[in-house]
Amino acid sequence: MRRLTTATLALVLATVLQTRSAGAAHSQAGEAGLALGAVAANLVYLPAKTLVAMGGLGLGAFTGLFTGGDMRAAYAIWVPSTGGTFLLTPGHFDGTRPIEFFGSDYADRPSTNARDSSIAYRALYMY
C-alpha cells in the first residue's frame, strides 16, 4: 500500500511539474492535476516551512537579545524565516506565481509597485 501511495504521489508531481509556458490555458483535467499536486506538495512543504518559521522566530529573538536589543538584527532573521510562501497553490506549479521559501520583503526597500502612491510611501521614498 505504501508503494502505491508513493508511486501515485510521484506520478501526480511529475505530471504537475511538466514545463509549460506561464499563463497557458489548462484543461479541466490539467487544473485538477495542478490542484492535487499542490495538495500533495503541501503535505511536505507546509510542515517544513512551519518548522523553519518557528525556529527563525526563536533565533531572531535570541539574536535581538544578545545584540543589545538590536531589532534590525532580529528582523534580519525573522523576515527570511517567517516570510515567503506558506501554502503552495496551483498557480505556483503553472509558473504564474513564484515559490519563495525564504521571504525577502524588507520595509526599507522601495516598493516595486508603480501604483503605490500612499502618503506613507511618499514620505519614506519620494522626498
N, CA, C and O atoms as a Tinker XYZ file with bonds, in Angstrom:
   508  protein
     1  N      0.829000   -1.199000    0.000000    73     2
     2  CA     0.000000    0.000000    0.000000    64     1     3
     3  C      0.870000    1.259000    0.000000    63     2     4     5
     4  O      0.566000    2.241000   -0.676000    81     3
     5  N      1.952000    1.208000    0.768000    73     3     6
     6  CA     2.832000    2.372000    0.852000    64     5     7
     7  C      3.485000    2.669000   -0.496000    63     6     8     9
     8  O      3.641000    3.830000   -0.875000    81     7
     9  N      3.871000    1.600000   -1.224000    73     7    10
    10  CA     4.490000    1.795000   -2.537000    64     9    11
    11  C      3.507000    2.401000   -3.525000    63    10    12    13
    12  O      3.881000    3.230000   -4.355000    81    11
    13  N      2.250000    1.986000   -3.434000    73    11    14
    14  CA     1.232000    2.527000   -4.326000    64    13    15
    15  C      1.027000    4.014000   -4.063000    63    14    16    17
    16  O      0.906000    4.801000   -5.002000    81    15
    17  N      0.988000    4.403000   -2.787000    73    15    18
    18  CA     0.827000    5.815000   -2.426000    64    17    19
    19  C      2.016000    6.632000   -2.909000    63    18    20    21
    20  O      1.846000    7.719000   -3.460000    81    19
    21  N      3.217000    6.109000   -2.702000    73    19    22
    22  CA     4.419000    6.823000   -3.142000    64    21    23
    23  C      4.449000    6.942000   -4.662000    63    22    24    25
    24  O      4.790000    7.998000   -5.195000    81    23
    25  N      4.096000    5.872000   -5.357000    73    23    26
    26  CA     4.081000    5.910000   -6.823000    64    25    27
    27  C      3.030000    6.887000   -7.339000    63    26    28    29
    28  O      3.273000    7.614000   -8.303000    81    27
    29  N      1.876000    6.905000   -6.706000    73    27    30
    30  CA     0.815000    7.837000   -7.107000    64    29    31
    31  C      1.253000    9.271000   -6.893000    63    30    32    33
    32  O      1.057000   10.119000   -7.763000    81    31
    33  N      1.853000    9.551000   -5.730000    73    31    34
    34  CA     2.334000   10.901000   -5.442000    64    33    35
    35  C      3.402000   11.314000   -6.447000    63    34    36    37
    36  O      3.387000   12.444000   -6.936000    81    35
    37  N      4.321000   10.418000   -6.758000    73    35    38
    38  CA     5.370000   10.733000   -7.727000    64    37    39
    39  C      4.783000   11.005000   -9.113000    63    38    40    41
    40  O      5.238000   11.911000   -9.811000    81    39
    41  N      3.790000   10.235000   -9.507000    73    39    42
    42  CA     3.145000   10.438000  -10.808000    64    41    43
    43  C      2.418000   11.778000  -10.870000    63    42    44    45
    44  O      2.507000   12.493000  -11.868000    81    43
    45  N      1.706000   12.112000   -9.809000    73    43    46
    46  CA     0.989000   13.390000   -9.769000    64    45    47
    47  C      1.966000   14.547000   -9.828000    63    46    48    49
    48  O      1.754000   15.497000  -10.582000    81    47
    49  N      3.054000   14.482000   -9.031000    73    47    50
    50  CA     4.029000   15.570000   -9.043000    64    49    51
    51  C      4.744000   15.672000  -10.386000    63    50    52    53
    52  O      5.008000   16.779000  -10.856000    81    51
    53  N      5.059000   14.555000  -11.002000    73    51    54
    54  CA     5.707000   14.594000  -12.312000    64    53    55
    55  C      4.792000   15.217000  -13.352000    63    54    56    57
    56  O      5.251000   15.966000  -14.215000    81    55
    57  N      3.509000   14.916000  -13.278000    73    55    58
    58  CA     2.537000   15.491000  -14.205000    64    57    59
    59  C      2.408000   16.992000  -13.982000    63    58    60    61
    60  O      2.348000   17.771000  -14.933000    81    59
    61  N      2.366000   17.384000  -12.721000    73    59    62
    62  CA     2.175000   18.789000  -12.382000    64    61    63
    63  C      3.384000   19.626000  -12.743000    63    62    64    65
    64  O      3.245000   20.763000  -13.195000    81    63
    65  N      4.561000   19.076000  -12.547000    73    63    66
    66  CA     5.778000   19.858000  -12.723000    64    65    67
    67  C      6.306000   19.859000  -14.158000    63    66    68    69
    68  O      7.448000   20.253000  -14.394000    81    67
    69  N      5.495000   19.428000  -15.108000    73    67    70
    70  CA     5.890000   19.494000  -16.511000    64    69    71
    71  C      6.126000   20.950000  -16.894000    63    70    72    73
    72  O      5.474000   21.855000  -16.374000    81    71
    73  N      7.055000   21.159000  -17.800000    73    71    74
    74  CA     7.323000   22.532000  -18.222000    64    73    75
    75  C      6.204000   23.009000  -19.128000    63    74    76    77
    76  O      5.861000   22.359000  -20.116000    81    75
    77  N      5.643000   24.148000  -18.776000    73    75    78
    78  CA     4.589000   24.797000  -19.553000    64    77    79
    79  C      4.899000   26.276000  -19.586000    63    78    80    81
    80  O      5.553000   26.804000  -18.686000    81    79
    81  N      4.436000   26.934000  -20.610000    73    79    82
    82  CA     4.589000   28.377000  -20.625000    64    81    83
    83  C      3.649000   28.984000  -19.595000    63    82    84    85
    84  O      2.523000   28.519000  -19.420000    81    83
    85  N      4.116000   30.024000  -18.917000    73    83    86
    86  CA     3.317000   30.660000  -17.872000    64    85    87
    87  C      2.035000   31.222000  -18.467000    63    86    88    89
    88  O      2.058000   31.867000  -19.515000    81    87
    89  N      0.950000   30.983000  -17.813000    73    87    90
    90  CA    -0.328000   31.515000  -18.246000    64    89    91
    91  C     -1.007000   30.706000  -19.331000    63    90    92    93
    92  O     -2.053000   31.116000  -19.836000    81    91
    93  N     -0.442000   29.569000  -19.703000    73    91    94
    94  CA    -1.061000   28.744000  -20.731000    64    93    95
    95  C     -2.382000   28.201000  -20.216000    63    94    96    97
    96  O     -2.531000   27.933000  -19.023000    81    95
    97  N     -3.347000   28.038000  -21.129000    73    95    98
    98  CA    -4.658000   27.534000  -20.731000    64    97    99
    99  C     -4.545000   26.058000  -20.382000    63    98   100   101
   100  O     -3.840000   25.299000  -21.046000    81    99
   101  N     -5.246000   25.669000  -19.335000    73    99   102
   102  CA    -5.238000   24.290000  -18.878000    64   101   103
   103  C     -6.599000   23.671000  -19.129000    63   102   104   105
   104  O     -7.624000   24.352000  -19.113000    81   103
   105  N     -6.589000   22.381000  -19.360000    73   103   106
   106  CA    -7.849000   21.659000  -19.445000    64   105   107
   107  C     -8.369000   21.448000  -18.026000    63   106   108   109
   108  O     -7.672000   21.723000  -17.049000    81   107
   109  N     -9.583000   20.963000  -17.927000    73   107   110
   110  CA   -10.145000   20.702000  -16.611000    64   109   111
   111  C     -9.319000   19.634000  -15.893000    63   110   112   113
   112  O     -9.099000   19.735000  -14.686000    81   111
   113  N     -8.871000   18.635000  -16.605000    73   111   114
   114  CA    -8.026000   17.599000  -16.008000    64   113   115
   115  C     -6.679000   18.175000  -15.582000    63   114   116   117
   116  O     -6.128000   17.786000  -14.553000    81   115
   117  N     -6.154000   19.104000  -16.378000    73   115   118
   118  CA    -4.900000   19.758000  -16.016000    64   117   119
   119  C     -5.032000   20.582000  -14.751000    63   118   120   121
   120  O     -4.148000   20.574000  -13.895000    81   119
   121  N     -6.147000   21.295000  -14.639000    73   119   122
   122  CA    -6.402000   22.076000  -13.418000    64   121   123
   123  C     -6.530000   21.162000  -12.210000    63   122   124   125
   124  O     -6.012000   21.466000  -11.135000    81   123
   125  N     -7.221000   20.045000  -12.389000    73   123   126
   126  CA    -7.367000   19.091000  -11.286000    64   125   127
   127  C     -6.011000   18.525000  -10.896000    63   126   128   129
   128  O     -5.731000   18.340000   -9.712000    81   127
   129  N     -5.174000   18.252000  -11.877000    73   127   130
   130  CA    -3.825000   17.756000  -11.594000    64   129   131
   131  C     -2.993000   18.766000  -10.842000    63   130   132   133
   132  O     -2.262000   18.408000   -9.918000    81   131
   133  N     -3.096000   20.033000  -11.230000    73   131   134
   134  CA    -2.376000   21.082000  -10.520000    64   133   135
   135  C     -2.859000   21.200000   -9.075000    63   134   136   137
   136  O     -2.058000   21.357000   -8.153000    81   135
   137  N     -4.169000   21.122000   -8.890000    73   135   138
   138  CA    -4.726000   21.222000   -7.535000    64   137   139
   139  C     -4.288000   20.041000   -6.676000    63   138   140   141
   140  O     -3.897000   20.220000   -5.523000    81   139
   141  N     -4.353000   18.833000   -7.236000    73   139   142
   142  CA    -3.923000   17.651000   -6.479000    64   141   143
   143  C     -2.427000   17.688000   -6.198000    63   142   144   145
   144  O     -1.982000   17.275000   -5.127000    81   143
   145  N     -1.662000   18.175000   -7.144000    73   143   146
   146  CA    -0.228000   18.316000   -6.929000    64   145   147
   147  C      0.090000   19.307000   -5.827000    63   146   148   149
   148  O      0.992000   19.080000   -5.020000    81   147
   149  N     -0.654000   20.412000   -5.792000    73   147   150
   150  CA    -0.448000   21.401000   -4.737000    64   149   151
   151  C     -0.777000   20.815000   -3.371000    63   150   152   153
   152  O     -0.056000   21.048000   -2.401000    81   151
   153  N     -1.862000   20.057000   -3.296000    73   151   154
   154  CA    -2.226000   19.412000   -2.028000    64   153   155
   155  C     -1.134000   18.444000   -1.598000    63   154   156   157
   156  O     -0.719000   18.453000   -0.439000    81   155
   157  N     -0.665000   17.606000   -2.521000    73   155   158
   158  CA     0.367000   16.627000   -2.196000    64   157   159
   159  C      1.671000   17.312000   -1.781000    63   158   160   161
   160  O      2.316000   16.887000   -0.823000    81   159
   161  N      2.054000   18.355000   -2.486000    73   159   162
   162  CA     3.288000   19.066000   -2.151000    64   161   163
   163  C      3.176000   19.759000   -0.800000    63   162   164   165
   164  O      4.155000   19.824000   -0.056000    81   163
   165  N      1.997000   20.276000   -0.475000    73   163   166
   166  CA     1.814000   20.940000    0.812000    64   165   167
   167  C      1.943000   19.990000    1.990000    63   166   168   169
   168  O      2.243000   20.426000    3.101000    81   167
   169  N      1.721000   18.701000    1.769000    73   167   170
   170  CA     1.891000   17.730000    2.852000    64   169   171
   171  C      3.336000   17.679000    3.339000    63   170   172   173
   172  O      3.591000   17.348000    4.496000    81   171
   173  N      4.276000   18.004000    2.464000    73   171   174
   174  CA     5.692000   18.040000    2.835000    64   173   175
   175  C      6.151000   19.477000    3.066000    63   174   176   177
   176  O      6.864000   19.763000    4.028000    81   175
   177  N      5.739000   20.368000    2.185000    73   175   178
   178  CA     6.228000   21.758000    2.205000    64   177   179
   179  C      5.770000   22.523000    3.441000    63   178   180   181
   180  O      6.581000   23.192000    4.080000    81   179
   181  N      4.496000   22.440000    3.789000    73   179   182
   182  CA     3.960000   23.226000    4.896000    64   181   183
   183  C      4.607000   22.887000    6.232000    63   182   184   185
   184  O      4.984000   23.810000    6.954000    81   183
   185  N      4.760000   21.607000    6.609000    73   183   186
   186  CA     5.451000   21.332000    7.872000    64   185   187
   187  C      6.903000   21.822000    7.874000    63   186   188   189
   188  O      7.389000   22.319000    8.890000    81   187
   189  N      7.595000   21.683000    6.739000    73   187   190
   190  CA     8.981000   22.159000    6.671000    64   189   191
   191  C      9.038000   23.677000    6.832000    63   190   192   193
   192  O      9.864000   24.190000    7.587000    81   191
   193  N      8.167000   24.394000    6.129000    73   191   194
   194  CA     8.144000   25.853000    6.214000    64   193   195
   195  C      7.771000   26.310000    7.624000    63   194   196   197
   196  O      8.328000   27.285000    8.128000    81   195
   197  N      6.834000   25.610000    8.259000    73   195   198
   198  CA     6.420000   25.961000    9.613000    64   197   199
   199  C      7.565000   25.770000   10.601000    63   198   200   201
   200  O      7.771000   26.610000   11.478000    81   199
   201  N      8.314000   24.673000   10.470000    73   199   202
   202  CA     9.458000   24.448000   11.353000    64   201   203
   203  C     10.532000   25.522000   11.176000    63   202   204   205
   204  O     11.115000   25.990000   12.154000    81   203
   205  N     10.785000   25.906000    9.940000    73   203   206
   206  CA    11.769000   26.961000    9.680000    64   205   207
   207  C     11.299000   28.280000   10.285000    63   206   208   209
   208  O     12.096000   29.008000   10.877000    81   207
   209  N     10.023000   28.591000   10.143000    73   207   210
   210  CA     9.485000   29.837000   10.693000    64   209   211
   211  C      9.557000   29.848000   12.221000    63   210   212   213
   212  O      9.947000   30.849000   12.821000    81   211
   213  N      9.181000   28.734000   12.844000    73   211   214
   214  CA     9.223000   28.676000   14.306000    64   213   215
   215  C     10.659000   28.781000   14.819000    63   214   216   217
   216  O     10.925000   29.469000   15.804000    81   215
   217  N     11.575000   28.098000   14.146000    73   215   218
   218  CA    12.982000   28.198000   14.531000    64   217   219
   219  C     13.524000   29.600000   14.335000    63   218   220   221
   220  O     14.304000   30.088000   15.153000    81   219
   221  N     13.114000   30.254000   13.251000    73   219   222
   222  CA    13.566000   31.618000   12.977000    64   221   223
   223  C     13.041000   32.622000   13.985000    63   222   224   225
   224  O     13.728000   33.585000   14.324000    81   223
   225  N     11.825000   32.402000   14.466000    73   223   226
   226  CA    11.287000   33.305000   15.489000    64   225   227
   227  C     12.128000   33.256000   16.754000    63   226   228   229
   228  O     12.473000   34.292000   17.321000    81   227
   229  N     12.452000   32.053000   17.189000    73   227   230
   230  CA    13.280000   31.910000   18.391000    64   229   231
   231  C     14.686000   32.418000   18.180000    63   230   232   233
   232  O     15.225000   33.125000   19.032000    81   231
   233  N     15.292000   32.066000   17.050000    73   231   234
   234  CA    16.656000   32.507000   16.757000    64   233   235
   235  C     16.726000   34.026000   16.620000    63   234   236   237
   236  O     17.682000   34.648000   17.082000    81   235
   237  N     15.730000   34.616000   15.996000    73   235   238
   238  CA    15.695000   36.077000   15.874000    64   237   239
   239  C     15.558000   36.753000   17.223000    63   238   240   241
   240  O     16.175000   37.790000   17.466000    81   239
   241  N     14.749000   36.169000   18.109000    73   239   242
   242  CA    14.600000   36.733000   19.446000    64   241   243
   243  C     15.922000   36.680000   20.208000    63   242   244   245
   244  O     16.308000   37.651000   20.858000    81   243
   245  N     16.615000   35.546000   20.127000    73   243   246
   246  CA    17.921000   35.449000   20.789000    64   245   247
   247  C     18.933000   36.398000   20.171000    63   246   248   249
   248  O     19.745000   36.986000   20.885000    81   247
   249  N     18.896000   36.554000   18.869000    73   247   250
   250  CA    19.806000   37.482000   18.194000    64   249   251
   251  C     19.565000   38.902000   18.667000    63   250   252   253
   252  O     20.511000   39.635000   18.957000    81   251
   253  N     18.301000   39.292000   18.744000    73   251   254
   254  CA    17.986000   40.628000   19.250000    64   253   255
   255  C     18.426000   40.809000   20.686000    63   254   256   257
   256  O     18.943000   41.863000   21.056000    81   255
   257  N     18.223000   39.797000   21.485000    73   255   258
   258  CA    18.601000   39.860000   22.897000    64   257   259
   259  C     20.109000   39.972000   23.063000    63   258   260   261
   260  O     20.590000   40.803000   23.833000    81   259
   261  N     20.855000   39.142000   22.348000    73   259   262
   262  CA    22.305000   39.110000   22.520000    64   261   263
   263  C     23.043000   40.183000   21.719000    63   262   264   265
   264  O     24.270000   40.257000   21.789000    81   263
   265  N     22.337000   41.001000   20.973000    73   263   266
   266  CA    22.960000   42.151000   20.312000    64   265   267
   267  C     22.533000   43.445000   20.993000    63   266   268   269
   268  O     22.613000   44.521000   20.400000    81   267
   269  N     22.087000   43.340000   22.216000    73   267   270
   270  CA    21.718000   44.528000   22.984000    64   269   271
   271  C     20.384000   45.121000   22.581000    63   270   272   273
   272  O     20.192000   46.333000   22.683000    81   271
   273  N     19.473000   44.305000   22.133000    73   271   274
   274  CA    18.156000   44.795000   21.755000    64   273   275
   275  C     18.092000   45.360000   20.355000    63   274   276   277
   276  O     17.185000   46.132000   20.043000    81   275
   277  N     19.027000   44.995000   19.508000    73   275   278
   278  CA    19.050000   45.488000   18.126000    64   277   279
   279  C     17.944000   44.802000   17.321000    63   278   280   281
   280  O     18.082000   43.644000   16.925000    81   279
   281  N     16.860000   45.518000   17.087000    73   279   282
   282  CA    15.717000   44.956000   16.377000    64   281   283
   283  C     16.033000   44.693000   14.906000    63   282   284   285
   284  O     15.451000   43.798000   14.293000    81   283
   285  N     16.939000   45.462000   14.351000    73   283   286
   286  CA    17.304000   45.241000   12.946000    64   285   287
   287  C     17.978000   43.881000   12.780000    63   286   288   289
   288  O     17.763000   43.198000   11.779000    81   287
   289  N     18.798000   43.484000   13.765000    73   287   290
   290  CA    19.448000   42.173000   13.713000    64   289   291
   291  C     18.406000   41.057000   13.822000    63   290   292   293
   292  O     18.483000   40.061000   13.103000    81   291
   293  N     17.444000   41.222000   14.712000    73   291   294
   294  CA    16.378000   40.227000   14.850000    64   293   295
   295  C     15.534000   40.179000   13.580000    63   294   296   297
   296  O     15.162000   39.104000   13.110000    81   295
   297  N     15.242000   41.340000   13.039000    73   295   298
   298  CA    14.432000   41.433000   11.820000    64   297   299
   299  C     15.123000   40.739000   10.649000    63   298   300   301
   300  O     14.462000   40.157000    9.789000    81   299
   301  N     16.463000   40.802000   10.619000    73   299   302
   302  CA    17.220000   40.164000    9.542000    64   301   303
   303  C     17.057000   38.650000    9.560000    63   302   304   305
   304  O     17.265000   38.000000    8.535000    81   303
   305  N     16.695000   38.085000   10.683000    73   303   306
   306  CA    16.431000   36.645000   10.764000    64   305   307
   307  C     14.944000   36.369000   10.620000    63   306   308   309
   308  O     14.552000   35.390000    9.985000    81   307
   309  N     14.115000   37.221000   11.202000    73   307   310
   310  CA    12.671000   36.989000   11.150000    64   309   311
   311  C     12.114000   37.058000    9.732000    63   310   312   313
   312  O     11.278000   36.233000    9.363000    81   311
   313  N     12.552000   38.009000    8.946000    73   311   314
   314  CA    11.988000   38.196000    7.598000    64   313   315
   315  C     12.224000   36.980000    6.698000    63   314   316   317
   316  O     11.266000   36.471000    6.117000    81   315
   317  N     13.456000   36.499000    6.561000    73   315   318
   318  CA    13.623000   35.329000    5.694000    64   317   319
   319  C     12.928000   34.073000    6.227000    63   318   320   321
   320  O     12.397000   33.276000    5.454000    81   319
   321  N     12.935000   33.905000    7.547000    73   319   322
   322  CA    12.383000   32.658000    8.080000    64   321   323
   323  C     10.858000   32.655000    8.139000    63   322   324   325
   324  O     10.247000   31.609000    7.921000    81   323
   325  N     10.237000   33.776000    8.422000    73   323   326
   326  CA     8.776000   33.805000    8.554000    64   325   327
   327  C      8.072000   34.358000    7.331000    63   326   328   329
   328  O      6.850000   34.255000    7.225000    81   327
   329  N      8.809000   34.937000    6.413000    73   327   330
   330  CA     8.199000   35.460000    5.198000    64   329   331
   331  C      8.167000   34.411000    4.110000    63   330   332   333
   332  O      8.562000   33.265000    4.322000    81   331
   333  N      7.704000   34.800000    2.969000    73   331   334
   334  CA     7.676000   33.879000    1.835000    64   333   335
   335  C      6.357000   33.151000    1.698000    63   334   336   337
   336  O      5.346000   33.542000    2.282000    81   335
   337  N      6.385000   32.100000    0.925000    73   335   338
   338  CA     5.202000   31.325000    0.605000    64   337   339
   339  C      4.978000   30.246000    1.656000    63   338   340   341
   340  O      5.866000   29.433000    1.914000    81   339
   341  N      3.796000   30.235000    2.263000    73   339   342
   342  CA     3.473000   29.194000    3.229000    64   341   343
   343  C      2.640000   28.083000    2.608000    63   342   344   345
   344  O      2.850000   26.916000    2.938000    81   343
   345  N      1.728000   28.392000    1.744000    73   343   346
   346  CA     0.900000   27.374000    1.094000    64   345   347
   347  C      1.116000   27.421000   -0.411000    63   346   348   349
   348  O      1.063000   28.485000   -1.028000    81   347
   349  N      1.356000   26.272000   -0.980000    73   347   350
   350  CA     1.519000   26.173000   -2.425000    64   349   351
   351  C      0.146000   26.069000   -3.073000    63   350   352   353
   352  O     -0.736000   25.369000   -2.575000    81   351
   353  N     -0.025000   26.759000   -4.168000    73   351   354
   354  CA    -1.283000   26.759000   -4.906000    64   353   355
   355  C     -1.018000   26.285000   -6.331000    63   354   356   357
   356  O      0.139000   26.198000   -6.742000    81   355
   357  N     -2.058000   25.979000   -7.084000    73   355   358
   358  CA    -1.832000   25.597000   -8.483000    64   357   359
   359  C     -1.071000   26.664000   -9.275000    63   358   360   361
   360  O     -0.337000   26.337000  -10.208000    81   359
   361  N     -1.241000   27.919000   -8.911000    73   359   362
   362  CA    -0.517000   28.993000   -9.588000    64   361   363
   363  C      0.990000   28.892000   -9.423000    63   362   364   365
   364  O      1.738000   29.343000  -10.291000    81   363
   365  N      1.444000   28.309000   -8.324000    73   363   366
   366  CA     2.874000   28.117000   -8.136000    64   365   367
   367  C      3.418000   27.058000   -9.080000    63   366   368   369
   368  O      4.580000   27.123000   -9.481000    81   367
   369  N      2.592000   26.083000   -9.440000    73   367   370
   370  CA     3.056000   24.996000  -10.286000    64   369   371
   371  C      2.913000   25.285000  -11.775000    63   370   372   373
   372  O      3.609000   24.674000  -12.586000    81   371
   373  N      2.028000   26.198000  -12.150000    73   371   374
   374  CA     1.935000   26.509000  -13.575000    64   373   375
   375  C      2.797000   27.707000  -13.955000    63   374   376   377
   376  O      2.782000   28.138000  -15.108000    81   375
   377  N      3.546000   28.246000  -13.003000    73   375   378
   378  CA     4.505000   29.297000  -13.301000    64   377   379
   379  C      3.979000   30.714000  -13.210000    63   378   380   381
   380  O      4.706000   31.651000  -13.539000    81   379
   381  N      2.731000   30.909000  -12.770000    73   379   382
   382  CA     2.203000   32.265000  -12.687000    64   381   383
   383  C      2.540000   32.935000  -11.361000    63   382   384   385
   384  O      2.453000   34.158000  -11.256000    81   383
   385  N      2.921000   32.168000  -10.354000    73   383   386
   386  CA     3.319000   32.725000   -9.055000    64   385   387
   387  C      4.636000   32.081000   -8.639000    63   386   388   389
   388  O      4.789000   30.866000   -8.767000    81   387
   389  N      5.590000   32.863000   -8.144000    73   387   390
   390  CA     6.865000   32.265000   -7.728000    64   389   391
   391  C      6.743000   31.607000   -6.350000    63   390   392   393
   392  O      5.959000   32.046000   -5.509000    81   391
   393  N      7.517000   30.568000   -6.137000    73   391   394
   394  CA     7.613000   29.941000   -4.813000    64   393   395
   395  C      8.807000   30.577000   -4.117000    63   394   396   397
   396  O      9.929000   30.536000   -4.623000    81   395
   397  N      8.559000   31.156000   -2.970000    73   395   398
   398  CA     9.607000   31.839000   -2.224000    64   397   399
   399  C      9.673000   31.218000   -0.832000    63   398   400   401
   400  O      8.923000   31.613000    0.061000    81   399
   401  N     10.573000   30.239000   -0.642000    73   399   402
   402  CA    10.670000   29.565000    0.653000    64   401   403
   403  C     11.148000   30.535000    1.725000    63   402   404   405
   404  O     10.623000   30.535000    2.838000    81   403
   405  N     12.131000   31.355000    1.404000    73   403   406
   406  CA    12.619000   32.366000    2.340000    64   405   407
   407  C     12.117000   33.728000    1.889000    63   406   408   409
   408  O     12.260000   34.091000    0.721000    81   407
   409  N     11.530000   34.482000    2.812000    73   407   410
   410  CA    10.998000   35.800000    2.491000    64   409   411
   411  C     12.100000   36.813000    2.263000    63   410   412   413
   412  O     13.236000   36.609000    2.692000    81   411
   413  N     11.774000   37.895000    1.595000    73   411   414
   414  CA    12.774000   38.925000    1.297000    64   413   415
   415  C     12.185000   40.323000    1.296000    63   414   416   417
   416  O     12.766000   41.223000    0.690000    81   415
   417  N     11.069000   40.534000    1.944000    73   415   418
   418  CA    10.390000   41.822000    1.894000    64   417   419
   419  C     10.818000   42.710000    3.056000    63   418   420   421
   420  O     10.241000   42.644000    4.141000    81   419
   421  N     11.823000   43.534000    2.827000    73   419   422
   422  CA    12.266000   44.474000    3.847000    64   421   423
   423  C     11.551000   45.796000    3.661000    63   422   424   425
   424  O     11.374000   46.247000    2.529000    81   423
   425  N     11.142000   46.419000    4.736000    73   423   426
   426  CA    10.400000   47.673000    4.674000    64   425   427
   427  C     11.280000   48.838000    4.225000    63   426   428   429
   428  O     10.760000   49.848000    3.750000    81   427
   429  N     12.591000   48.718000    4.363000    73   427   430
   430  CA    13.451000   49.830000    3.987000    64   429   431
   431  C     13.839000   49.795000    2.510000    63   430   432   433
   432  O     14.736000   50.527000    2.091000    81   431
   433  N     13.184000   48.964000    1.729000    73   431   434
   434  CA    13.428000   48.884000    0.297000    64   433   435
   435  C     12.222000   49.479000   -0.423000    63   434   436   437
   436  O     11.088000   49.163000   -0.063000    81   435
   437  N     12.426000   50.323000   -1.418000    73   435   438
   438  CA    11.283000   50.913000   -2.124000    64   437   439
   439  C     10.392000   49.848000   -2.755000    63   438   440   441
   440  O     10.852000   48.782000   -3.164000    81   439
   441  N      9.123000   50.169000   -2.819000    73   439   442
   442  CA     8.149000   49.257000   -3.407000    64   441   443
   443  C      8.380000   49.139000   -4.903000    63   442   444   445
   444  O      8.762000   50.106000   -5.563000    81   443
   445  N      8.145000   47.942000   -5.432000    73   443   446
   446  CA     8.242000   47.751000   -6.878000    64   445   447
   447  C      6.899000   48.018000   -7.539000    63   446   448   449
   448  O      6.780000   47.933000   -8.762000    81   447
   449  N      5.888000   48.340000   -6.742000    73   447   450
   450  CA     4.559000   48.619000   -7.258000    64   449   451
   451  C      4.509000   50.073000   -7.716000    63   450   452   453
   452  O      4.518000   50.984000   -6.887000    81   451
   453  N      4.457000   50.295000   -9.014000    73   451   454
   454  CA     4.476000   51.655000   -9.558000    64   453   455
   455  C      3.226000   52.440000   -9.169000    63   454   456   457
   456  O      3.248000   53.671000   -9.192000    81   455
   457  N      2.137000   51.759000   -8.812000    73   455   458
   458  CA     0.891000   52.447000   -8.461000    64   457   459
   459  C      0.835000   52.829000   -6.985000    63   458   460   461
   460  O     -0.147000   53.427000   -6.544000    81   459
   461  N      1.874000   52.495000   -6.212000    73   459   462
   462  CA     1.860000   52.783000   -4.784000    64   461   463
   463  C      2.116000   54.277000   -4.572000    63   462   464   465
   464  O      3.246000   54.746000   -4.706000    81   463
   465  N      1.085000   55.000000   -4.251000    73   463   466
   466  CA     1.230000   56.441000   -4.054000    64   465   467
   467  C      0.675000   56.861000   -2.694000    63   466   468   469
   468  O      0.219000   57.992000   -2.527000    81   467
   469  N      0.714000   55.949000   -1.724000    73   467   470
   470  CA     0.195000   56.270000   -0.403000    64   469   471
   471  C      1.075000   57.327000    0.258000    63   470   472   473
   472  O      2.231000   57.517000   -0.122000    81   471
   473  N      0.524000   57.994000    1.230000    73   471   474
   474  CA     1.258000   59.031000    1.957000    64   473   475
   475  C      2.479000   58.442000    2.634000    63   474   476   477
   476  O      3.548000   59.052000    2.629000    81   475
   477  N      2.331000   57.254000    3.220000    73   475   478
   478  CA     3.454000   56.617000    3.900000    64   477   479
   479  C      4.583000   56.317000    2.914000    63   478   480   481
   480  O      5.753000   56.519000    3.240000    81   479
   481  N      4.254000   55.844000    1.730000    73   479   482
   482  CA     5.274000   55.535000    0.736000    64   481   483
   483  C      5.972000   56.805000    0.283000    63   482   484   485
   484  O      7.200000   56.851000    0.203000    81   483
   485  N      5.184000   57.842000   -0.016000    73   483   486
   486  CA     5.790000   59.099000   -0.473000    64   485   487
   487  C      6.672000   59.702000    0.603000    63   486   488   489
   488  O      7.728000   60.253000    0.292000    81   487
   489  N      6.264000   59.610000    1.867000    73   487   490
   490  CA     7.048000   60.176000    2.964000    64   489   491
   491  C      8.397000   59.465000    3.096000    63   490   492   493
   492  O      9.408000   60.094000    3.408000    81   491
   493  N      8.405000   58.161000    2.859000    73   491   494
   494  CA     9.644000   57.397000    3.017000    64   493   495
   495  C     10.580000   57.503000    1.826000    63   494   496   497
   496  O     11.797000   57.554000    2.004000    81   495
   497  N     10.029000   57.536000    0.596000    73   495   498
   498  CA    10.871000   57.352000   -0.575000    64   497   499
   499  C     10.846000   58.461000   -1.607000    63   498   500   501
   500  O     11.673000   58.466000   -2.519000    81   499
   501  N      9.926000   59.396000   -1.490000    73   499   502
   502  CA     9.804000   60.402000   -2.538000    64   501   503
   503  C     10.443000   61.748000   -2.159000    63   502   504   505
   504  O     10.749000   62.548000   -3.043000    81   503
   505  N     10.640000   61.999000   -0.919000    73   503   506
   506  CA    11.136000   63.318000   -0.511000    64   505   507
   507  C     12.530000   63.272000    0.007000    63   506   508
   508  O     13.082000   64.304000    0.388000    81   507
